[in-house]
Amino acid sequence: MHVHAHPDDESSKGAASTAKYVAEGVDVHVVTCTGGERGSILNPGFEHPGIVENPELIAEIRREEMDRAREILGVTQDWLGFVDSGWPDGDPKPPLPEGCFALVPIEEAAAPLVRLIRSFRPHVMTTYDENGGYPHPDHIKCHEVSVYAFEAAADPERYPELGEPWQVKKLYYHFGFSRARTEAIDAAMKRHGLESPYAERLARSFDPEREKRVTTKVECADYFDIRDQALIAHATQIDPNGFWFAVPREIEKEAWPTEDYELVKSFVDSPLPEDDLFAGLR
């Protein structure tokens, strides 16, 4: 079970390993916390009359995009039904909009996820780290809700009306662009005489302690094409000529053929480092 903040997150984070596990016969379920109603149109090539002025239309289109991505990845999917908090812009940042996901009390926000965990009964669950992967309010809330529900779903004293308790065996955080990955792809681009898109990213500081937290590298380069198809399905968010596709896939496969995770909690014996989210479970 992957728990994500918005539609498109399931395709930009861990989608190749998702496709790999689906191909191996694993039943993979995606939980999407919000409808992405306040997401900007990030693809300059996307045109739809009135979409910018109509949040309900954005939500409808993003649901359709999610349906296409779900079919491409071969997963099942549920919405938690909360409203996108948006990205607060300004200095100081404005208050979050009333009723948005980030402001929902944790006990209330976690309840539908507890119900889904007890119904689907996953062995492995993934989400974001305490910083949300990046500090979007919904990503941070997704982390908080996921960790809370991971614990609560196993406790018979909590939410007894939401089904029989279920202990998920392993909890992971997604790891995206580490410095090591960025440097490896940057170097590979230069070896092939191509301009790297990562010069600006490498000029920023990386947290060396965070880099050490990666425990699990899932080899999934053979499924990068499925990941890309799922990404492109989110046409409001993903520019097919943009940053996500600036590195040729053969170079990415050569330089960094894995998707990376941090094992946070485990109830099975799975010595580190791992190359499989199901290490200790097979």
C-alpha positions in Angstrom: 0.0 0.0 0.0 1.4 3.4 -1.1 -0.1 6.4 0.6 0.3 9.7 -1.3 -0.9 13.2 -0.9 -2.1 14.1 -4.5 -3.0 12.4 -7.8 0.4 12.2 -9.7 2.5 11.5 -6.6 2.0 7.8 -7.2 3.6 8.2 -10.6 6.5 10.5 -9.6 7.5 8.5 -6.5 8.2 4.8 -6.6 6.2 4.1 -9.8 8.8 1.9 -11.4 9.1 -0.3 -8.4 5.3 -0.4 -8.2 5.2 -1.6 -11.8 7.9 -4.2 -11.0 5.9 -5.7 -8.1 2.6 -5.7 -10.1 4.4 -7.6 -12.8 5.5 -10.1 -10.2 1.9 -10.7 -9.1 1.9 -8.4 -6.0 -1.4 -6.8 -5.2 -0.6 -3.1 -5.0 -3.0 -0.5 -3.6 -2.6 3.3 -3.9 -4.3 5.6 -1.4 -4.6 9.3 -2.5 -5.3 11.7 0.4 -6.7 14.6 -1.6 -8.2 15.4 -5.0 -5.4 17.8 -6.0 -8.1 20.6 -6.4 -5.7 23.4 -5.7 -2.9 22.1 -7.9 -1.6 24.5 -10.6 -1.5 23.7 -14.2 2.2 22.8 -14.5 2.2 21.6 -18.2 2.3 24.6 -20.5 0.9 22.5 -23.3 -2.3 21.6 -21.4 -5.3 23.5 -22.6 -8.8 23.3 -21.3 -11.4 26.1 -21.4 -12.1 27.5 -18.0 -10.0 25.1 -16.0 -8.0 27.7 -14.1 -11.1 29.5 -12.9 -13.0 26.3 -11.9 -11.6 24.2 -9.0 -14.4 21.6 -9.5 -13.3 21.1 -13.1 -9.6 20.7 -12.1 -10.7 18.0 -9.6 -12.7 16.2 -12.2 -9.9 16.2 -14.7 -7.3 15.1 -12.1 -9.6 12.2 -11.2 -9.7 11.2 -14.9 -5.9 11.4 -15.0 -5.6 9.3 -11.9 -7.8 6.7 -13.6 -5.5 6.5 -16.6 -2.4 6.3 -14.4 -4.0 3.6 -12.2 -4.7 1.5 -15.3 -1.1 1.9 -16.6 0.4 0.9 -13.3 -2.0 -2.0 -12.8 -2.9 -0.9 -9.2 -6.1 -0.5 -7.3 -6.7 2.9 -5.8 -8.9 4.7 -3.2 -9.4 8.4 -2.4 -9.4 9.5 1.3 -11.6 12.4 0.2 -9.8 15.3 1.7 -9.4 18.7 0.1 -6.0 19.8 -1.3 -4.4 22.5 1.0 -2.6 24.2 -1.9 0.9 25.6 -1.8 1.0 28.7 0.4 3.0 31.4 -1.4 4.4 34.6 0.2 6.5 35.9 3.0 5.1 35.5 5.5 3.0 32.6 4.1 -0.8 33.1 4.2 -2.9 30.9 6.4 -4.1 27.6 5.0 -7.6 27.5 3.6 -10.3 26.4 6.0 -11.3 22.8 5.7 -8.2 21.7 3.9 -6.4 18.4 4.5 -3.5 19.9 6.4 -5.9 21.3 9.0 -8.0 18.2 9.6 -7.4 16.8 13.1 -5.1 13.7 13.0 -7.6 11.3 14.5 -10.2 12.3 11.9 -7.8 12.4 9.0 -6.4 8.9 9.8 -9.8 7.1 10.2 -10.4 6.4 6.5 -6.8 5.2 6.1 -7.2 2.8 9.1 -10.3 1.4 7.5 -8.5 0.8 4.2 -5.5 -0.8 5.9 -7.7 -3.2 7.8 -9.7 -4.0 4.6 -6.7 -4.4 2.2 -4.4 -5.9 4.8 -1.1 -4.9 3.2 2.2 -6.5 4.3 4.2 -3.4 3.2 3.3 0.3 3.4 5.1 3.3 2.0 4.7 7.0 2.6 6.8 10.2 2.9 9.4 11.1 5.6 8.8 13.7 8.3 9.6 16.6 5.8 7.0 15.2 3.3 9.8 14.6 0.7 9.4 18.4 0.2 7.5 20.7 2.6 4.1 20.9 1.0 1.5 21.0 3.8 -0.3 18.0 2.3 2.9 15.9 2.1 3.7 16.6 5.7 0.1 15.7 6.7 0.3 12.6 4.6 3.4 11.5 6.5 1.7 12.2 9.9 -1.5 10.4 8.9 0.3 7.4 7.5 2.5 6.9 10.6 -0.5 7.4 12.9 -2.7 4.9 10.9 0.1 2.4 10.7 0.1 2.2 14.5 -3.6 2.6 15.0 -4.7 -0.1 12.5 -2.9 -2.8 14.6 -4.5 -1.6 17.9 -7.8 -3.3 18.8 -8.6 -0.5 21.2 -8.5 2.2 18.5 -11.2 2.6 15.9 -12.9 -0.7 16.8 -15.8 0.2 14.4 -13.4 0.2 11.4 -12.7 -3.5 11.1 -10.5 -6.2 12.6 -7.0 -5.0 13.6 -4.2 -5.5 11.1 -0.4 -5.2 11.7 1.4 -4.0 8.6 4.8 -5.8 8.7 7.0 -3.1 7.2 6.9 0.7 6.8 9.0 2.6 4.4 9.7 6.3 3.4 10.2 7.2 -0.3 13.6 8.6 -1.1 13.8 10.7 -4.3 16.7 12.8 -5.4 19.6 12.1 -3.1 22.9 13.8 -3.8 24.5 10.5 -4.7 21.8 9.9 -7.3 21.9 13.4 -8.7 25.7 13.3 -9.0 25.6 9.9 -10.7 23.2 11.0 -13.4 24.9 14.3 -13.8 28.2 12.5 -14.4 26.7 10.1 -16.8 25.1 12.9 -18.9 28.5 14.6 -19.1 30.2 11.3 -20.1 27.8 11.0 -23.0 28.5 14.6 -24.0 25.1 15.9 -23.0 24.1 18.9 -20.9 23.0 17.9 -17.4 19.8 19.3 -16.1 21.1 19.1 -12.5 23.6 21.9 -12.3 21.3 24.1 -10.3 20.2 21.3 -8.1 23.8 20.3 -7.3 24.6 23.9 -6.4 22.1 23.6 -3.5 23.1 22.0 -0.2 22.1 18.4 0.6 21.7 17.1 4.1 24.5 14.5 4.5 22.7 12.8 7.4 19.6 12.3 5.4 21.6 10.6 2.7 22.6 8.0 5.1 19.0 7.0 5.8 18.5 5.0 2.6 18.3 1.3 3.5 16.6 -0.3 0.5 17.4 0.0 -3.3 14.9 -1.7 -5.6 16.2 -2.5 -9.0 13.5 -1.5 -11.4 15.1 0.1 -14.5 13.1 -2.3 -16.8 9.9 -0.5 -15.6 11.0 3.1 -16.1 8.9 3.2 -19.3 5.7 2.3 -17.4 6.6 4.9 -14.8 6.9 7.5 -17.6 3.6 6.5 -19.2 1.9 6.9 -15.8 3.5 10.3 -15.3 2.4 11.5 -18.8 -1.2 10.5 -17.9 -1.2 13.4 -15.4 -1.3 15.9 -18.2 -2.2 18.9 -16.1 1.0 18.4 -14.0 3.6 16.8 -16.3 5.1 18.4 -19.3 6.3 15.6 -21.7 9.0 17.9 -22.9 10.0 19.1 -19.4 12.3 18.3 -16.5 11.0 14.8 -15.8 12.2 13.7 -19.3 15.4 15.7 -19.6 17.6 12.6 -19.0 17.5 9.9 -21.7 16.2 6.7 -20.1 19.2 4.6 -21.2 21.5 7.0 -19.3 19.3 6.9 -16.3 19.3 3.1 -16.4 23.1 3.1 -16.6 23.6 5.6 -13.8 20.9 4.8 -11.3 18.7 1.8 -12.0 17.0 1.7 -8.6 14.3 3.5 -6.6 15.3 4.0 -3.0 13.6 3.8 0.3 14.2 4.0 4.0 12.9 1.1 6.2 11.4 2.8 9.2 9.7 0.0 11.1 9.8 -3.8 10.6 8.2 -6.7 12.3 10.2 -9.2 10.3 13.9 -10.2 10.1 15.3 -8.2 7.1 19.0 -7.5 7.4 20.1 -4.2 5.9 20.8 -3.1 3.3 17.9 -4.5 1.3 17.1 -4.8 -2.4 13.4 -5.7 -1.9 10.5 -4.1 -0.1 9.4 -7.7 0.7 12.7 -8.8 2.2 11.9 -11.1 5.2 8.4 -11.6 3.9 8.8 -13.9 0.9 
